Amino acid sequence: MSQENQHSRPPGQGRPQGRSADTGSPRISRVDASVASPVKFFFASALLWLLVSSVLAVITAVKLHLPGFLNSCEYLTFGRLDAIQRNVFFYGWASNALIGLNLWLLASLGRFEFRNGWIATLGGLIWNLALTVGIASVLLDSQNAFELLELPRGVALAFFVAFLLAALWPAVAFVRRPTGQVFVSQWYILGASFVLPVVYLLTQLMVLWCPTNGVLQALVHSWFLQNFLLLWLGASALAAVYYFLPKELGTTLTGYYLSTVGFWTLFLFAGWTGPATLLGSPVPLWIQSSGVVAAVMLLIPLTITSINFFGTLSRDSGWTRAWNNTTLRFVAFGLVAYTLAIALQIAFSARSLNALVRFTSFAAGQQQLLTYAFVSMVIFGAAYYILPRLTGAFWPSAKLVHLHFWSCALAVVGSVAGSLFFGWTQGAALAAAKPFAQTMHPQEALLSSACAVLFLIGHVAFALNAFGMLTTCSSSTEEARQA
Amino acid sequence: MNNLNLILAGVFSTVAASFGGLLLAGHAQLGALGRAPAEEGGPLFPALEPGLAIQGRQVYLQLGCVACHTQQVRPAGQGSDIAQGWGVRPSVARDYVLQSQVALGNRRIGPDLANYGARAKSDAEIAAHLSAPVAGSAMPAFPSLFNQGKDGSLQPNERGTALIAYLKSLRQDYSSPEAKLKQ
């Protein structure tokens, strides 16, 4: 297949470009070859971190019902391992994978042969080294009191430089490419790649380098966290959905013209939703109310992405075809999760509902719905599509693909449903003035341990398959092709 | 929408809007907040922390206590924190102005600690809880904060003593201009 055919552009709007969907050929295009080494590096690092995070998640889940488990050494105390697990998951797994995915999408959509790929790989190396140092510091020394800012502040500088090299520089290089047309995936990637370093740097300055006064730190942190979750993880994963859904279904997006509005409203309002997570905290009421208004305004981008995605999936037996396609099965699962996650965020920014569930496991369930059931599942789906095109090999085992999907899907459904249910019942019991100690459910910790083990099984299956392919580039099997 | 400069400028504006609207405006309102007396001529609150408590805060952060414990009491209409006995009044921004790093927290696997110092009866009670939490609690023991005494009992070591001093210093049971206690 010639270079031209692989990247021919149909005239229809909303149909992403790149290699046509029906070619399962493991040959590597020039565009893919130009980004292969950095993207493979990012995916391989992400996978290793995912395995570390899964093992830590099992340990922390068990510790919640057996507090004495691995407690003889202070370094293995719950507070440290919990922070490490979270940072490994978000900075090690999700961010590495999304940097790689964004790089591939930019190159693929722009028919952009990426030069100096080593700069992105260097960025990736710095990123992973900084994360390792940061984790060692949390383990052996101390941590900060803010979720996802626990790592020492020196690490943040390294992260910033690494991100500029690995993600922002390719984005800027992309802007200077010769072809003119821009697709919705590219807006999301550029937006996400711009928001993360800016927000991260400002937050580091205002919380760790020159700390602002008292509770303002918590306000800055809530602003950072919502930007990180919705505009870095969320927007990057949406970019992948906007690419893979029409591409793999071989169709155009329903209501593509609306996607501009969806993009701008998401970026406009998501940054303001931070204070909606601080309802009842000692921050000014007008700030809390701004957060609630912004959270409700997320209805606009949510409606538009729902029209775009579910409209497309509802046409021409799209759901069935998505179910029978490995990539789309993960992506469609992620889409349902995204819709639920944002809908829950809107509903539970209402003061009365928020008062009931705040500080319980409900919020953890909401976060997992967004970051695992949506973002991670979309990354898995994308990996199933991209890695064969970068390695020129097929996935070694279809059985492992099934094992991966089913164990992760069951685990995340069980874990999120458990967190939401037990969080809600605990909130209701607290509202009925039951003593705190009597509102905890021992079943919750058992369920989350079982789910953590299931996650680990799924991730090991995925890693075996992926590393099998990355290391041996084994010959194709018909079974794997059909998976 | 093919102009990439326009996209970047637009995204920059959205970030700038939320940064300015929330953080700079919040800073304008609370940035200079300091200690104040509840009534004219009264003592300044929040009270200065003892040096040992400041060291103890580092131990609190080190061990990641914030993973399970919050330090904020919501108003009566917003959650049942006061009914749970975690505070006598809601937390206000002024309560935190002396803290170099605010550990508000966002998850309660254990109870809120904003006013723990007022609830705890003695150092010995806190030490007993840290060395051997009650059965059924999800909290682990922290043997590294204790040394074995000559009589075989556990005595808090330097870090343990600092942490206990910190926990005792956690009090929000005073009147402040924004949250007066009912007489």
Interface residues (C-beta under 8 A of the other chain):
Chain A: K63 L64 H65 P67 G68 N71 S72 E74 T77 F78 G79 R80 D82 A83 D141 S142 Q143 N144 A145 E147 E150 V175 G180 Q181 V182 W187 L190 G191 F194 V195 V198 V199 L202 M206 P211 T212 N213 G214 V215 L216 Q217 A218 L219 V220 W223 N227 T260 W264 F267 L268 G271 W272 G274 P275 T277 L279 G280 S281 P282 V283 P284 I287 S290 G291 R351 N354 A355 L356 R358 F359 T360 S361 A363 A364 L430 A431 A433 P435 F436 A437 M440 A445
Chain B: M1 N2 L4 N5 I7 L8 G10 V11 F12 T14 V15 A17 S18 F19 G21 L22 L23 A25 G26 H27 Q29 L30 G31 A32 L33 Q58 L61 Q62 L63 G64 C65 V66 A67 C68 T70 Q72 R74 P75 G77 Q78 G79 S80 A83 Q84 P90 S91 V92 A93 R94 D95 Y96 V97 L98 Q99 S100 Q101 V102 A103 L104 G105 N106 R107 R108 I109 P111 P133 G136 S137 A138 M139 P140 A141 F142 P143 S144
